Amino acid sequence: MRNCLGNLFKLGARLHLSFNYAQKRLLQNRALDGGVRNIFDRKVKQIQKQRAVLSPDGHIFEYLKEEVACSVVDRIADVKRSFPLALDLGCGKGFLAKSLAQEDGVSMMLQGDLCKENVTKAYPSLIPCEGLSFDEENLPFRDNTFDLVLTSLSLHWVNDLQGYFSEVLRILKPDGCFIGAMFGSDTLFELRCSLQLAETEREGGIAPHVSPMMQGHQLANLLSSAKFNLVTLDFDQLVVNYPSMFELMEDLQGMGESNALLSRKMLHRDTIIAASAIYQAMYGDTMENFIPATFQLLHMIGWKPHETQQKPLERGAVPKGFNAKEKSQN
């Protein structure tokens, strides 16, 4: 027992040293790359989106994006003001515009996406829309242009989120609003864990096959660092059931959400079969014969600073204690 504990401590120490070394190398690489190190291949992501939108069965795989678009539109409707000009970043086939009604306060929308085919094949909308193809990492707009900027399920493929949020703030008008949704860190944790265990057992090591996702406190820090005011975050979770891991991977490919990491590595056939068995054993429902796939959603709202916005009270301005009500009345 003592030897086992000693081995665990030694393994933990080696992992801790390896993590510190990897973190140091990451900071060095970021310094060499001007502070940002790309981890996603945007060209590959563009090709994946093109294949998805040009597929004759592409509409079958849009259920997740349509569901999240409806939840973003609900948050737009909760903001009781009008937006003469809105921008949809990473619009896909226009799921947000498709879900918007004239009563939601958006008068006109500009849709932009990395994939040109997404823009040209966008769904019709009840509000006037114009399409433009551009990379979300390089926004081709002047300062103080839009009253509202939206995004739905595209931020998890952006390399420089800090720069992205700063650019969104730049193109927003004063007191403009930014509303969006992105995948969180618990997204597809079942698939990630199954692939890691199978690859370790079959190939003696692991490589990233699921895109790294962001945690809620990290997103809040990025929005605050970009100088957004009145930042609001909330979390949601969707669990979708599939017959097996192979149907899940097929749907991800049909959505255009396949692996686009620069350090991606092809999976061996034996590893995939082993991962499917591990997925079923660890997370599957043997009675109903399905496997769950978790999609964690991070919803965000931020405002560009303006003098008319609410400001926090000065420290000590609010009375405390049981006699606070009497003191405030006096």
C-alpha positions in Angstrom: 0.0 0.0 0.0 2.8 2.4 0.9 4.6 1.6 -2.4 1.4 2.3 -4.3 1.0 5.7 -2.6 4.6 6.5 -3.2 4.2 5.7 -6.9 1.1 7.9 -7.1 2.9 10.8 -5.5 5.8 10.4 -7.9 3.4 10.3 -10.9 1.6 13.4 -9.6 4.9 15.2 -9.2 6.0 14.3 -12.7 2.6 15.4 -14.1 2.9 18.7 -12.2 6.4 19.4 -13.5 5.2 18.4 -17.1 2.3 20.8 -16.8 4.5 23.6 -15.6 7.0 23.0 -18.4 4.2 22.9 -21.0 2.7 26.1 -19.6 6.1 27.8 -19.7 6.6 26.7 -23.4 3.1 28.0 -24.2 3.9 31.4 -22.8 7.2 31.5 -24.7 5.5 30.6 -28.0 2.9 33.3 -27.4 5.6 35.8 -26.8 7.3 34.8 -30.1 4.0 34.9 -32.0 3.1 38.4 -30.7 1.1 37.2 -27.8 -1.3 34.9 -29.7 -0.7 31.3 -30.7 -3.1 29.8 -33.2 -4.5 26.4 -32.3 -7.2 26.1 -35.0 -6.8 25.8 -38.8 -9.2 28.3 -40.1 -8.7 27.1 -43.7 -9.7 23.5 -42.7 -12.7 24.9 -40.8 -13.8 26.8 -44.0 -13.6 23.6 -46.0 -15.6 21.6 -43.4 -18.3 24.3 -43.4 -18.4 24.2 -47.2 -18.9 20.4 -47.2 -21.6 20.7 -44.6 -23.7 23.4 -46.4 -23.3 21.7 -49.9 -24.3 18.3 -48.6 -27.8 17.3 -49.8 -28.6 16.0 -46.3 -27.2 19.1 -44.5 -30.6 20.2 -43.1 -30.8 16.9 -41.1 -27.8 18.1 -38.9 -29.0 21.6 -38.1 -31.1 20.7 -35.0 -28.5 21.9 -32.5 -27.8 25.2 -34.2 -31.5 26.0 -34.6 -32.1 25.2 -30.9 -29.3 27.5 -29.7 -30.3 30.2 -32.1 -33.8 30.2 -30.6 -32.3 30.6 -27.1 -30.2 33.6 -28.3 -33.3 35.2 -29.9 -35.1 34.8 -26.5 -32.4 36.9 -24.9 -32.6 39.6 -27.7 -36.4 39.8 -27.0 -35.6 40.3 -23.2 -33.7 43.5 -24.0 -36.5 46.1 -24.3 -35.0 48.4 -26.9 -34.8 48.7 -30.7 -31.7 47.9 -32.8 -31.7 49.6 -36.2 -28.6 47.7 -37.4 -27.4 44.3 -36.2 -24.5 42.1 -37.2 -24.5 38.3 -37.0 -20.9 37.0 -36.7 -20.5 33.4 -37.9 -24.1 33.3 -39.1 -24.0 29.9 -40.7 -27.1 29.6 -42.8 -28.8 32.5 -41.0 -30.3 30.6 -38.0 -30.6 33.8 -35.9 -32.3 35.8 -38.7 -34.6 32.9 -39.4 -35.7 32.8 -35.8 -36.1 36.6 -35.4 -39.5 38.3 -35.6 -40.2 41.9 -36.3 -41.3 42.4 -32.7 -37.8 41.5 -31.4 -36.6 45.1 -32.2 -34.0 44.4 -35.0 -34.8 46.5 -38.0 -32.0 45.2 -40.3 -29.3 42.6 -40.1 -25.9 42.0 -41.7 -24.9 38.4 -41.8 -21.2 37.4 -42.0 -19.5 34.0 -42.1 -16.1 32.5 -43.0 -17.8 30.2 -45.5 -19.2 32.0 -48.6 -21.7 29.2 -49.3 -23.3 29.7 -45.9 -24.1 33.3 -46.8 -25.4 32.6 -50.2 -27.6 29.8 -49.0 -28.9 31.5 -45.9 -32.6 30.9 -44.9 -35.1 33.7 -45.6 -36.0 36.0 -42.8 -38.9 38.3 -41.7 -36.4 41.1 -41.3 -34.2 42.7 -44.1 -30.8 40.9 -44.3 -27.6 41.3 -46.3 -24.8 38.7 -46.5 -21.1 39.2 -46.5 -18.3 36.6 -46.4 -15.3 37.4 -44.2 -13.2 35.9 -41.4 -14.6 36.7 -38.0 -11.0 37.1 -36.7 -10.6 40.2 -39.0 -13.7 42.4 -38.9 -13.8 44.8 -41.9 -16.0 47.5 -40.4 -15.5 51.0 -39.1 -15.7 52.1 -35.5 -19.2 52.7 -34.0 -21.2 51.0 -36.8 -23.6 48.5 -35.2 -26.3 48.8 -32.5 -26.2 45.1 -31.8 -23.7 42.3 -32.5 -24.7 38.6 -32.3 -23.0 35.3 -32.4 -24.2 31.8 -32.0 -21.9 28.7 -31.9 -18.9 30.1 -33.8 -16.6 31.4 -31.0 -15.1 28.0 -30.2 -13.2 28.1 -33.5 -11.7 31.6 -32.9 -8.0 31.6 -32.1 -7.7 35.0 -30.5 -10.9 35.5 -28.4 -9.4 38.5 -26.5 -8.8 40.3 -29.8 -12.2 39.2 -31.1 -14.0 40.8 -28.2 -12.0 44.0 -28.5 -12.9 44.2 -32.2 -16.6 43.6 -31.4 -16.4 46.5 -28.8 -14.8 48.7 -31.5 -17.5 48.3 -34.1 -20.4 48.7 -31.6 -21.9 52.1 -31.1 -21.8 53.6 -27.6 -24.3 51.7 -25.4 -24.4 49.0 -28.1 -25.2 45.4 -27.1 -23.3 42.2 -27.7 -25.3 38.9 -27.3 -23.9 35.5 -28.0 -23.7 31.8 -27.2 -20.8 29.4 -27.4 -19.9 25.9 -26.3 -18.5 25.5 -22.7 -15.8 23.2 -21.3 -18.1 20.3 -20.5 -19.2 19.9 -24.1 -18.7 16.4 -25.4 -16.8 15.4 -22.3 -18.0 11.8 -22.8 -16.5 11.6 -26.3 -13.3 13.3 -25.2 -12.8 10.9 -22.3 -13.6 7.8 -24.3 -11.2 8.7 -27.1 -8.4 9.5 -24.6 -8.8 6.1 -22.8 -9.0 4.1 -26.0 -6.0 5.9 -27.6 -3.9 5.5 -24.4 -4.7 1.7 -24.4 -4.2 1.1 -28.1 -1.5 3.6 -29.1 0.3 4.3 -25.8 -0.5 8.1 -25.8 -3.1 10.7 -26.5 -3.6 13.5 -29.0 -6.4 16.2 -29.0 -9.4 15.2 -31.0 -12.1 17.4 -29.4 -11.7 21.2 -29.5 -10.6 22.8 -26.2 -13.6 24.7 -24.8 -13.7 27.7 -22.4 -15.0 27.8 -18.8 -17.5 30.4 -17.7 -15.1 32.4 -15.4 -12.6 32.6 -18.3 -15.2 34.0 -20.6 -16.2 36.6 -18.0 -12.6 37.6 -17.6 -12.1 38.0 -21.3 -15.3 40.2 -21.7 -14.2 42.4 -18.7 -10.7 42.7 -20.1 -12.1 43.8 -23.4 -13.9 46.7 -21.4 -17.4 45.5 -21.8 -19.8 46.9 -19.2 -22.7 45.1 -17.4 -21.5 41.7 -18.3 -24.0 38.9 -17.8 -23.4 35.2 -18.2 -25.7 32.2 -17.8 -25.3 28.5 -18.5 -27.4 25.9 -20.2 -27.0 22.3 -21.0 -28.4 20.2 -23.8 -28.1 16.4 -23.7 -28.7 14.6 -27.1 -29.1 10.8 -27.3 -27.5 8.8 -30.1 -27.6 5.1 -31.0 -23.8 4.9 -30.7 -20.6 7.0 -30.9 -20.5 6.6 -34.7 -23.8 8.4 -35.2 -22.6 11.2 -33.0 -19.4 11.6 -35.0 -21.4 11.5 -38.2 -23.7 14.3 -37.0 -20.7 16.4 -35.9 -19.3 16.1 -39.4 -22.6 17.0 -40.9 -22.7 20.1 -38.8 -19.2 21.1 -40.0 -17.9 20.7 -36.4 -15.2 18.1 -37.1 -11.7 18.5 -35.6 -9.9 21.5 -37.0 -6.9 21.7 -34.6 -3.5 22.5 -36.1 -2.1 19.5 -34.1 -4.8 17.1 -35.2 -4.0 13.4 -35.7 -5.9 10.7 -37.5 -7.5 8.0 -35.4 -6.8 4.4 -36.1 -9.7 2.1 -36.8 -9.0 -0.1 -33.7 -8.9 3.0 -31.5 -12.3 4.2 -32.8 -13.9 0.8 -32.2 -12.4 0.7 -28.7 -13.6 4.2 -28.0 -17.1 3.3 -29.0 -17.1 0.3 -26.6 -15.8 2.5 -23.8 -18.4 5.2 -24.5 -21.2 2.6 -24.3 -19.8 1.0 -21.2 -19.2 4.2 -19.2 -22.0 6.4 -20.3 -24.5 4.3 -22.3 -28.0 3.4 -21.2 -28.2 -0.4 -21.6 -32.0 -0.5 -21.1 -32.8 2.0 -23.8 -29.7 1.3 -25.9 -28.4 4.8 -26.5 -25.5 7.0 -25.5 -25.8 10.6 -24.2 -23.8 13.5 -25.6 -23.6 16.7 -23.5 -23.4 20.2 -25.0 -22.8 22.9 -22.4 -23.8 26.4 -23.6 -22.4 29.7 -22.3 -24.7 32.6 -23.0 -23.2 36.1 -22.7 -24.4 39.7 -22.8 -22.2 42.7 -22.7 -22.6 46.5 -23.3 -20.2 49.1 -24.8 -19.6 51.7 -22.1 -21.8 54.9 -22.2 -22.3 57.7 -19.7 -26.1 56.9 -19.4 -25.5 53.3 -18.1 -25.9 52.3 -14.5 -22.9 52.8 -12.3 -22.1 51.1 -9.0 -22.6 53.2 -5.9 -19.7 54.5 -4.0 -18.3 52.4 -1.2 -20.2 53.0 2.0 -23.2 54.7 0.3 -25.6 51.8 1.3 -26.3 51.6 5.0 -25.8 48.3 6.8 -27.3 46.6 9.9 -30.7 46.1 11.4 -31.3 49.9 11.6 -30.4 50.5 7.9 -34.0 51.2 6.9 -34.5 53.8 9.7 -31.1 55.5 8.9 -32.0 55.7 5.2 -35.4 57.3 6.0 -33.8 59.8 8.4 
